[in-house]
Amino acid sequence: MSALAWIRLEAGHRLYLEVAEDYAIVAKDSVTGVQVKDTAGSGTITINSQDVREALDNFLDLVERNRNAQVTLRFLTTSSIGVEREVAHRINGEAVLHYWARAARTAEVRPLREAILRANVSDRLTTFIIARTDDELRRDLLQKITWDCGEPGIADVKQELSVALVAYGSDRLRLLPTESEPLAAAVLEAVLETVLRSEPTARYVDAGSLLKLCEQAGRTSLPPGMLEGLIHQGMTQGQRQPTELAMAVMENVADLPMPADVLPRADVVQTVIDVLNKSSVAILSAGTGMGKSVLSRLSAAAYGGDWTLVDLRNAPHRSANTGLTGPKGKRSQNRLQGSSWMTSTR
């Protein structure tokens, strides 16, 4: 589950692993703790279950350690919600955790307050509950904890992780499905390595580290000398010129699939267009994974004309020079319209 949460992590957020819960997602002003339990073989869970009582205490721990943030907790388990064994522990015959969801919205809070206090919870939680009115308890506890029960088991999670990494590799790195197969092992190894860090505050990952990890795991690297030797051999055997080799790795922008869920970024696109209109050249500079390539393609589509992409990421200096000089000569032969070349170097 931690690996799936990492893939779904938004830019600017951190995923802390094994911090009170199985993981916690930390943004600027919010903390979401997630506790995962594979307990289907142990039957159902109720308000009296030890795992549930521990989750309530873990929530209070997060609240106390993050007083300036909005704290929420998701309890994920393969077990389904059961009805309390003793009728007196139920709420009008209904399972307490089922009633919890209704009380978090509009149902009366008092019956749930009484049911929680009957469940042999910790003194700290008892004090927390008694100190609040019904409206405050709904706001500070009931609406902050979600009981996600009957979730998929480990086999389903593995399949979901595999599918998610294929989509991630395709959208972010333009990998084929078979090229994404090594990513799962790399991601799980990185999760384990993060959990084993000695300093708790260092046990986190973010969106940028995932992109770098998958970029490294999804490629086959060659020493610069070997790569240049292969290029020279190809030129010698096929009598191909550097410009022809460069064109062999060029792609028509219109033929490339756009990643899913791309923000239009109209203001930034307009800035790029203004620069192109003024100087015919626009240079986008930012760190890896910040969206330069996607923004270039959005700007090209808005600007109009035919565009070709030259990808120079990880290219040796001599090869990069070939890639930059090759298109120039070819462009005059193709008579493409407008400023029609974009290069990617990171």
C-alpha positions as CSV (number, residue, x, y, z in Angstrom):
1,M,0.0,0.0,0.0
2,S,2.9,2.4,0.7
3,A,4.2,1.8,-2.8
4,L,0.8,2.6,-4.3
5,A,0.5,5.8,-2.2
6,W,3.9,6.9,-3.4
7,I,2.8,6.5,-7.1
8,R,-0.3,8.6,-6.3
9,L,1.6,11.3,-4.3
10,E,1.1,14.8,-5.5
11,A,4.0,17.2,-6.2
12,G,5.0,19.1,-3.0
13,H,3.8,16.3,-0.7
14,R,5.9,13.9,1.4
15,L,5.1,10.3,2.2
16,Y,6.5,9.3,5.7
17,L,6.8,5.6,6.2
18,E,6.3,3.7,9.5
19,V,5.5,6.9,11.5
20,A,2.8,5.9,14.0
21,E,0.8,4.4,11.1
22,D,2.1,2.4,8.1
23,Y,2.6,5.7,6.3
24,A,1.6,9.4,6.5
25,I,1.1,11.9,3.7
26,V,2.4,15.3,4.7
27,A,1.6,18.5,2.8
28,K,2.1,22.1,3.9
29,D,-0.8,22.3,6.3
30,S,-2.1,18.8,6.5
31,V,-1.1,15.3,7.7
32,T,-3.0,12.1,6.6
33,G,-2.0,9.0,8.5
34,V,-2.9,5.6,6.9
35,Q,-2.9,2.4,8.9
36,V,-3.1,-0.9,6.9
37,K,-4.2,-4.2,8.2
38,D,-4.5,-7.6,6.4
39,T,-6.8,-9.2,8.9
40,A,-9.5,-10.8,6.8
41,G,-8.5,-14.2,8.2
42,S,-9.2,-13.0,11.7
43,G,-12.8,-12.2,11.1
44,T,-14.6,-8.8,11.3
45,I,-13.6,-5.8,13.2
46,T,-15.7,-3.7,15.7
47,I,-15.2,-0.8,18.0
48,N,-13.9,-3.3,20.6
49,S,-11.1,-4.6,18.3
50,Q,-7.6,-4.0,19.6
51,D,-6.5,-2.7,16.1
52,V,-9.3,-0.1,16.2
53,R,-8.4,1.1,19.7
54,E,-4.8,1.4,18.7
55,A,-5.7,3.4,15.6
56,L,-7.7,5.8,17.8
57,D,-4.6,6.4,20.0
58,N,-2.3,6.7,16.9
59,F,-4.6,9.4,15.7
60,L,-4.2,11.4,18.9
61,D,-0.4,10.9,18.6
62,L,-0.5,12.5,15.2
63,V,-2.7,15.4,16.4
64,E,-0.4,16.1,19.3
65,R,2.7,16.1,17.1
66,N,1.2,18.3,14.4
67,R,-0.8,20.9,16.2
68,N,-0.6,23.4,13.3
69,A,-1.8,21.0,10.7
70,Q,-5.1,19.4,9.8
71,V,-4.7,15.7,10.7
72,T,-6.8,12.9,9.3
73,L,-6.5,9.1,9.6
74,R,-7.5,6.3,7.1
75,F,-7.8,2.8,8.6
76,L,-7.5,0.3,5.7
77,T,-8.2,-3.3,6.4
78,T,-9.2,-6.5,4.5
79,S,-11.7,-7.3,7.3
80,S,-15.2,-6.1,7.0
81,I,-17.1,-4.3,9.8
82,G,-18.9,-6.6,12.2
83,V,-21.6,-6.1,14.8
84,E,-20.5,-5.9,18.4
85,R,-21.1,-9.2,20.3
86,E,-23.1,-7.6,23.1
87,V,-26.3,-5.9,22.1
88,A,-25.6,-3.2,24.7
89,H,-22.4,-2.2,22.8
90,R,-24.3,-1.5,19.6
91,I,-26.2,1.6,18.6
92,N,-29.8,0.7,18.2
93,G,-28.8,-2.7,16.9
94,E,-26.3,-1.2,14.4
95,A,-22.6,-1.8,14.3
96,V,-20.8,1.2,15.9
97,L,-18.3,1.7,13.0
98,H,-21.2,1.8,10.5
99,Y,-22.9,4.4,12.6
100,W,-19.6,6.3,12.9
101,A,-19.8,7.2,9.2
102,R,-23.4,8.6,9.6
103,A,-22.5,10.5,12.7
104,A,-19.6,12.1,10.9
105,R,-22.2,13.6,8.5
106,T,-25.5,14.4,10.2
107,A,-26.6,11.6,12.6
108,E,-26.7,12.3,16.3
109,V,-23.3,12.2,18.0
110,R,-24.3,11.3,21.6
111,P,-25.0,7.6,21.0
112,L,-21.6,7.2,19.3
113,R,-19.8,9.1,22.1
114,E,-21.3,6.7,24.7
115,A,-20.4,3.6,22.5
116,I,-16.8,4.7,22.2
117,L,-16.5,5.3,26.0
118,R,-17.9,1.8,26.7
119,A,-15.2,0.2,24.5
120,N,-12.4,0.3,27.1
121,V,-10.5,3.0,25.2
122,S,-7.4,4.7,26.7
123,D,-7.6,7.4,29.4
124,R,-6.2,9.9,27.0
125,L,-9.0,9.2,24.4
126,T,-11.6,9.4,27.2
127,T,-10.3,12.8,28.2
128,F,-10.3,13.9,24.6
129,I,-13.9,12.9,24.1
130,I,-15.3,14.2,27.4
131,A,-13.7,17.7,26.9
132,R,-15.7,18.3,23.7
133,T,-19.3,19.1,22.8
134,D,-21.1,17.0,20.3
135,D,-20.3,19.4,17.4
136,E,-16.7,19.6,18.5
137,L,-16.4,15.8,18.7
138,R,-17.9,15.5,15.2
139,R,-15.4,18.0,13.9
140,D,-12.3,16.9,15.8
141,L,-12.7,13.1,15.7
142,L,-15.5,11.6,13.7
143,Q,-14.9,13.6,10.5
144,K,-11.1,13.0,10.8
145,I,-11.1,9.2,10.8
146,T,-12.3,7.0,7.9
147,W,-12.8,3.2,8.4
148,D,-12.1,1.7,5.0
149,C,-13.0,-2.0,5.6
150,G,-13.2,-4.9,3.2
151,E,-10.3,-3.6,1.1
152,P,-8.5,-5.9,-1.4
153,G,-5.9,-8.4,-0.2
154,I,-2.2,-8.6,-0.9
155,A,-2.6,-10.4,-4.2
156,D,-5.0,-7.7,-5.5
157,V,-2.7,-5.0,-4.2
158,K,0.3,-6.5,-6.2
159,Q,-1.8,-6.5,-9.4
160,E,-2.9,-2.9,-8.7
161,L,0.7,-1.9,-8.2
162,S,1.8,-3.5,-11.4
163,V,-0.9,-1.8,-13.4
164,A,-0.2,1.6,-11.8
165,L,3.5,1.3,-12.6
166,V,2.7,0.5,-16.3
167,A,0.6,3.6,-16.5
168,Y,3.2,5.7,-14.6
169,G,6.0,4.5,-16.9
170,S,4.0,5.2,-20.0
171,D,2.8,8.7,-18.9
172,R,6.0,10.0,-17.3
173,L,8.8,8.1,-19.0
174,R,7.3,6.8,-22.3
175,L,8.1,3.2,-21.4
176,L,6.5,0.2,-23.0
177,P,4.6,-2.1,-20.6
178,T,7.4,-4.7,-20.7
179,E,9.9,-2.0,-20.0
180,S,8.0,-1.1,-16.8
181,E,8.4,-4.6,-15.3
182,P,11.6,-3.8,-13.4
183,L,10.0,-0.8,-11.7
184,A,8.0,-2.8,-9.1
185,A,11.1,-4.4,-7.6
186,A,12.9,-1.1,-7.6
187,V,10.0,0.7,-5.9
188,L,9.5,-1.9,-3.2
189,E,13.2,-2.0,-2.5
190,A,13.2,1.8,-2.1
191,V,10.2,1.6,0.3
192,L,12.0,-1.0,2.4
193,E,15.3,1.0,2.4
194,T,13.3,4.1,3.5
195,V,11.6,2.2,6.4
196,L,15.0,1.0,7.7
197,R,16.5,4.5,7.9
198,S,17.7,5.0,11.5
199,E,16.4,8.6,11.8
200,P,12.5,8.7,11.8
201,T,12.4,12.2,10.2
202,A,14.4,10.8,7.2
203,R,11.9,8.0,6.5
204,Y,10.1,9.8,3.7
205,V,9.8,9.8,-0.1
206,D,8.3,12.3,-2.6
207,A,7.2,12.5,-6.2
208,G,10.6,13.7,-7.4
209,S,12.4,10.7,-5.9
210,L,10.0,8.3,-7.5
211,L,10.5,9.8,-11.0
212,K,14.3,9.6,-10.6
213,L,14.1,6.0,-9.3
214,C,11.9,4.8,-12.2
215,E,13.9,6.7,-14.8
216,Q,17.0,4.9,-13.6
217,A,15.3,1.5,-13.3
218,G,13.6,1.7,-16.7
219,R,16.6,2.4,-18.8
220,T,19.7,0.5,-19.9
221,S,22.9,2.6,-19.6
222,L,26.0,2.4,-21.8
223,P,29.4,3.9,-21.1
224,P,29.8,7.0,-23.3
225,G,32.7,5.4,-25.1
226,M,30.7,2.3,-26.0
227,L,27.7,4.4,-27.2
228,E,29.9,6.6,-29.4
229,G,31.6,3.5,-30.8
230,L,28.2,2.1,-31.7
231,I,27.2,5.3,-33.4
232,H,30.5,5.4,-35.3
233,Q,30.0,1.7,-36.3
234,G,26.5,2.4,-37.6
235,M,27.7,5.4,-39.6
236,T,30.6,3.4,-41.1
237,Q,28.5,0.3,-42.0
238,G,25.5,2.2,-43.3
239,Q,27.3,5.2,-44.6
240,R,24.9,7.4,-42.6
241,Q,25.7,11.0,-41.8
242,P,25.4,12.4,-38.2
243,T,22.4,14.4,-39.4
244,E,20.7,11.2,-40.6
245,L,21.4,9.5,-37.2
246,A,19.9,12.4,-35.4
247,M,16.7,12.3,-37.5
248,A,16.4,8.6,-36.7
249,V,15.7,9.5,-33.0
250,M,13.5,12.5,-33.8
251,E,9.8,12.3,-33.3
252,N,6.9,14.3,-34.6
253,V,5.2,16.0,-31.7
254,A,1.8,15.5,-33.1
255,D,2.3,11.7,-33.1
256,L,3.2,11.5,-29.4
257,P,0.5,10.6,-26.9
258,M,-0.1,13.3,-24.3
259,P,0.0,12.1,-20.6
260,A,-3.4,11.8,-18.9
261,D,-4.8,14.5,-16.5
262,V,-2.5,17.3,-17.8
263,L,-3.3,20.8,-16.5
264,P,-3.7,23.4,-19.3
265,R,-1.3,25.9,-17.6
266,A,-2.7,28.6,-19.9
267,D,-0.8,31.4,-18.3
268,V,2.6,29.7,-18.6
269,V,1.8,28.6,-22.2
270,Q,1.0,32.2,-23.1
271,T,4.3,33.4,-21.7
272,V,6.1,30.8,-23.9
273,I,4.2,32.0,-26.9
274,D,5.0,35.6,-26.2
275,V,8.7,34.7,-26.0
276,L,8.5,32.8,-29.3
277,N,6.8,35.7,-31.0
278,K,9.5,38.0,-29.8
279,S,12.7,36.0,-30.4
280,S,11.7,32.8,-32.2
281,V,13.4,30.8,-29.4
282,A,12.1,29.8,-25.9
283,I,14.2,28.0,-23.3
284,L,12.4,26.3,-20.4
285,S,14.7,25.6,-17.4
286,A,13.6,23.6,-14.3
287,G,14.5,20.5,-12.3
288,T,13.8,16.9,-13.4
289,G,10.1,16.0,-13.4
290,M,8.8,19.6,-13.3
291,G,6.9,19.2,-16.6
292,K,9.1,21.0,-19.0
293,S,8.5,18.5,-21.9
294,V,4.8,18.6,-21.4
295,L,4.7,22.4,-21.2
296,S,6.8,22.5,-24.5
297,R,4.2,20.3,-26.2
298,L,1.3,22.4,-24.9
299,S,3.0,25.5,-26.1
300,A,3.7,24.0,-29.5
301,A,0.1,23.0,-29.9
302,A,-1.1,26.5,-29.0
303,Y,1.5,28.2,-31.2
304,G,0.7,26.1,-34.3
305,G,2.8,24.7,-37.1
306,D,4.7,21.4,-37.4
307,W,7.0,20.5,-34.5
308,T,9.7,17.8,-34.0
309,L,11.1,16.6,-30.7
310,V,14.8,15.9,-30.3
311,D,15.4,14.0,-27.0
312,L,19.0,14.6,-25.7
313,R,18.5,13.4,-22.2
314,N,21.6,11.5,-20.9
315,A,23.3,11.9,-24.2
316,P,27.1,12.2,-24.2
317,H,28.5,15.7,-25.2
318,R,29.5,14.6,-28.7
319,S,26.1,12.9,-29.4
320,A,24.2,15.9,-28.0
321,N,26.1,18.2,-30.4
322,T,25.2,15.9,-33.3
323,G,21.5,16.0,-32.2
324,L,21.6,19.8,-32.1
325,T,23.3,20.3,-35.4
326,G,21.6,17.5,-37.3
327,P,18.1,18.9,-37.2
328,K,19.2,22.2,-38.5
329,G,20.3,20.8,-41.8
330,K,17.3,18.5,-42.1
331,R,14.9,21.2,-41.3
332,S,15.8,23.2,-44.4
333,Q,15.2,20.1,-46.6
334,N,11.7,19.5,-45.0
335,R,10.7,23.1,-45.1
336,L,8.8,22.9,-41.9
337,Q,6.9,26.0,-40.8
338,G,7.8,28.2,-37.9
339,S,10.1,27.5,-35.0
340,S,9.7,23.8,-35.3
341,W,12.3,22.1,-33.1
342,M,12.2,21.4,-29.4
343,T,15.0,19.6,-27.5
344,S,14.9,17.9,-24.2
345,T,18.2,17.7,-22.2
346,R,17.0,16.6,-18.7
